Amino acid sequence: MTRDQVLCAAREAFSERGYEGTTLAAIAARLDVSPAALLRHAPSKEALFALAMSEPEREPLPTDFLSEAPADDPVRALKRLARQFVPFIERKMGENIARFLRARSEEEARTIRLPFDPRKKTSPPVRALRAVESYLRRARAAGTVTVRNPRAAALAFLGTMQSYVFLHRILAIEPPIPLERYLDTVLEIWRHGALRRPRGNR
């Protein structure tokens, strides 16, 4: 059991159930070890939370595959992207909620720091946007996408997936819409458009 495995398991548990709802036993069960084994990496649950939620994660981004995705089938590529991106964002949103709820004061809550510098051109959100934009540029060059502004289209698609997570995880809309149905509708709009001009208008 490595340090990275412990931090990953702790991060996942805290993001799903928050600090109060997570026990060392629950984290240990994910790794099939005893709770005492976790204390080799952090002296307490609080210390483990601080370590797991502050250290940058070393996992690949869900957009990394796009650099090698064929430009001739954007529907397939965007579906794969959504299926990987939505769970990724659910985890990230859960982590931020856990951090916020654990903040001990209003001042601390206002100064919670992301585990990356959002101003850097190499931050995960910037890299993700760049990967989707680059794919859409390739698809446009291949004639399989007709968007005029690939960067704006990339932002729109990623924003649509973020909205899905926000509406289901934060607002808990009822009844929930299955991701596949939501994704089919989004791609239907992308393929055919959703607005018709009134008759007589050009």
C-alpha positions in Angstrom: 0.0 0.0 0.0 1.6 3.2 -1.2 1.1 6.8 0.1 -0.6 7.7 -3.2 -3.0 4.8 -2.8 -3.9 5.9 0.7 -4.4 9.5 -0.3 -6.5 8.5 -3.3 -8.8 6.3 -1.2 -9.1 9.0 1.5 -9.9 11.7 -1.1 -12.6 9.5 -2.7 -14.2 8.7 0.6 -14.2 12.3 1.9 -15.6 13.6 -1.4 -18.4 11.0 -1.3 -19.4 11.3 2.4 -17.7 14.5 3.7 -15.4 14.6 6.7 -18.0 13.8 9.4 -19.5 10.9 7.4 -16.2 9.3 6.7 -14.4 7.0 9.1 -10.9 5.6 9.0 -12.4 2.2 8.8 -14.3 3.2 5.7 -11.1 4.4 4.1 -9.2 1.3 5.1 -11.9 -0.9 3.7 -11.3 0.6 0.2 -7.7 -0.6 0.5 -8.4 -3.9 2.3 -6.2 -2.9 5.3 -6.8 -2.1 8.9 -7.5 1.4 10.1 -4.3 1.4 12.1 -2.4 0.9 8.8 -3.5 4.3 7.6 -1.9 5.9 10.7 1.5 5.2 9.2 0.8 7.9 6.6 -1.0 10.4 8.9 -1.4 10.5 12.7 -5.1 11.2 12.7 -8.2 11.4 10.5 -7.9 15.2 10.5 -4.3 15.0 9.3 -5.3 12.5 6.6 -8.1 14.8 5.5 -5.7 17.8 5.3 -3.1 15.8 3.4 -5.5 14.1 1.0 -7.5 17.3 0.2 -4.6 19.6 -0.3 -2.1 17.6 -2.3 -2.5 17.8 -6.1 -3.8 14.6 -7.5 -1.6 12.8 -10.0 -4.4 11.1 -12.0 -4.7 11.7 -15.8 -7.4 14.1 -17.0 -10.5 12.5 -18.6 -9.7 14.6 -21.8 -6.2 13.1 -22.3 -7.4 10.4 -24.8 -8.6 13.2 -27.2 -5.1 13.8 -28.6 -5.3 10.4 -30.3 -9.1 10.2 -30.9 -10.0 9.9 -34.6 -11.3 13.2 -35.9 -13.8 11.4 -38.3 -16.2 10.3 -35.5 -16.8 13.3 -33.1 -20.0 11.8 -31.7 -18.1 8.8 -30.4 -15.3 10.9 -29.0 -17.7 13.3 -27.3 -19.7 10.5 -25.8 -16.6 8.9 -24.4 -15.5 12.3 -23.1 -18.8 12.8 -21.3 -18.8 9.3 -19.8 -15.3 10.0 -18.3 -15.7 13.7 -17.5 -19.0 13.5 -15.5 -17.7 11.1 -12.9 -14.4 13.0 -12.7 -16.3 16.3 -12.1 -18.5 14.6 -9.5 -15.4 13.6 -7.6 -13.9 17.1 -7.9 -17.1 18.8 -6.8 -17.4 16.4 -3.9 -13.9 17.2 -2.8 -14.6 21.0 -2.9 -17.9 20.5 -0.9 -16.0 18.4 1.7 -13.3 21.1 2.0 -16.0 23.8 2.4 -18.0 21.9 5.0 -14.8 21.1 7.0 -13.8 24.8 7.1 -13.8 25.9 10.7 -14.7 29.5 10.2 -16.3 31.9 7.7 -12.8 33.3 7.0 -11.3 29.9 6.3 -14.3 29.0 4.1 -13.6 32.1 2.0 -10.0 31.3 1.6 -10.2 27.6 0.7 -7.5 26.9 -1.9 -7.8 24.7 -4.9 -5.2 22.0 -5.2 -3.8 23.8 -8.2 -3.0 27.3 -9.3 -5.9 28.4 -11.6 -3.8 31.2 -13.1 -1.3 28.8 -14.5 -1.6 27.8 -18.2 -0.9 24.2 -17.1 -3.7 24.0 -14.6 -6.1 21.0 -15.1 -9.1 23.1 -16.2 -6.9 24.9 -18.8 -5.4 21.7 -20.1 -8.9 20.0 -20.3 -10.3 23.0 -22.3 -7.3 23.0 -24.6 -7.6 19.3 -25.3 -11.3 19.5 -26.3 -10.6 22.7 -28.4 -7.7 20.9 -30.1 -9.9 17.9 -30.9 -12.7 20.1 -32.3 -10.2 21.9 -34.5 -9.0 18.6 -35.9 -12.6 17.5 -36.5 -13.4 20.8 -38.2 -10.4 20.4 -40.5 -11.6 16.8 -41.2 -15.1 18.2 -42.1 -16.9 16.3 -39.4 -17.6 19.4 -37.2 -18.9 22.8 -38.5 -18.5 25.0 -35.4 -17.0 28.4 -36.2 -15.2 28.8 -32.8 -13.8 25.5 -31.5 -12.7 27.1 -28.2 -16.2 28.4 -27.5 -17.7 25.1 -28.5 -15.3 23.2 -26.2 -16.3 25.5 -23.4 -20.0 25.0 -24.2 -19.6 21.2 -24.2 -17.6 21.0 -21.0 -20.0 23.5 -19.4 -23.0 21.4 -20.3 -21.4 18.4 -18.6 -20.6 20.6 -15.5 -24.2 21.7 -15.4 -25.4 18.1 -15.4 -23.3 17.4 -12.3 -24.4 20.5 -10.6 -28.1 19.9 -11.2 -27.9 16.3 -10.1 -25.4 16.5 -7.2 -26.1 20.0 -5.7 -29.7 20.8 -6.7 -30.7 17.1 -6.7 -33.3 17.5 -9.3 -36.1 14.9 -9.3 -36.5 12.7 -11.1 -32.9 12.5 -12.2 -32.1 12.3 -15.9 -29.8 9.4 -16.7 -26.5 10.5 -18.2 -27.0 8.6 -21.4 -30.4 10.2 -22.1 -29.0 13.7 -21.3 -26.0 13.1 -23.5 -28.1 11.9 -26.4 -30.2 15.1 -26.1 -27.1 17.3 -26.0 -25.6 15.6 -29.1 -29.0 15.8 -30.9 -29.0 19.5 -30.4 -25.4 19.7 -31.6 -26.3 17.6 -34.7 -29.5 19.2 -35.7 -30.1 22.3 -33.7 -33.1 22.9 -31.4 -34.5 26.2 -32.8 -36.6 26.7 -35.9 -37.0 30.0 -37.6 -40.6 31.2 -37.7 -42.2 30.9 -41.1 -41.6 33.9 -43.2 -38.3 34.8 -41.4 -35.0 34.5 -43.3 
